[in-house]
Each structure stands twice: as C-alpha cells, then as structure tokens.
C-alpha cells in the first residue's frame, strides 16, 4: 500500500502551516469560551497538533460521522456514529475536519450543531478540495487547498489503513 503513495505535503510543511493556523485561531478567539470539535477518525493527528498550537483556554470534544462506505467515493449519506458529549449552547464552536471534499459531511454536521444554538460556529479543515464541492459550505480556516487527488496519511485513510503516515501523499490505485 505504502509503495502506491507519492508525497504531497511533507511533515515540515504541515507542521509550519498548523502552527500558523493555531496562532490565527488563538488570536481570533482570545477571551472567548471555545469548544473545539474534532470529527473522528481522520482528524486525530491534525487535531492534536492544532489545539497544541493554540495558546488559549479551550475545551475539546469529538463527533464521529460516517460519509464514506469504504473505498474512494462519497455515498452522499451521512450517519452520526458518535455525538458530542458536551453542550455548545451559547458557546463558540470550532469544528475541525481533516478534508472537505463534496461538502456533504460538513453541511450535515453544521446544520446539526447550529440547531444547538452556539454563540458562533466556524469550520477549520486541514485540506480542501474546492473543485469537488457538491454543496456550498463556508470554511473559515483552510490548511491547504489541493487539487482533485485521493490523499492519504496524517489521519487520512484508505479502507482504514495509512492513517499513521506522518505526511500527506497521493494514493495511486
Ligand atoms: P465530503 O462529505 O466533504 O465529501 O467528505 C468528507 C470526508 O470524506 C472526509 O472527512 C474524509 O473522511 C473523506 N475524504 C474525502 N476526500 C478524501 C481523500 O482524498 N482521502 C481520504 N482518505 N478521505 C477523503
């Protein structure tokens, strides 16, 4: 599997960009009651690096939604597998995602969380594939916009594997 991956973003590139994002977010939320909501599973390395780059008092929470039935194409269906275990009502929520592709996952998650009446709701993603969007969803912080490639590593999987690659690479089937 690993021999089918060509590097796209190096560990050093990711590290530098995550530090920038963390600093920007910390500045934007200074003095606010912030809950950072990670979308499992793919977000785990990015999330851990990002919150540690925020010099800020904050809380973390996690949700898990399923959008891909395994394989490389979105099914368009989004199921909530694990819900957030804390209230965001009247608080500032920042949803953190690994990659925005069609936008269907975030659209659904955004509606669901908006119904809970947070003081604000913003979205941060490490990677964005704007050319693949099927539905408009505002993304407030983007690590790297990328072309339409299927990428793996730094949390992103192929059928559950390759999440532990320390860099992001393009998978060639
Ligand atoms: P969307 O709902 O925006 O189409 O898809 C979001 C989810 O699809 C991501 O959280 C991720 O799990 C998966 N996904 C989209 N593009 C890629 C990709 O290039 N590589 C991998 N590994 N997963 C992707």
Boltz pocket constraint, residues with backbone or C-beta under 6 A from the ligand:
constraints:
  - pocket:
      binder: B
      contacts: [[A, 42], [A, 67], [A, 68], [A, 74], [A, 97], [A, 98], [A, 99], [A, 100], [A, 101], [A, 102], [A, 103], [A, 104], [A, 105], [A, 106], [A, 149], [A, 150], [A, 151], [A, 152], [A, 156], [A, 157], [A, 158]]
      max_distance: 6.0
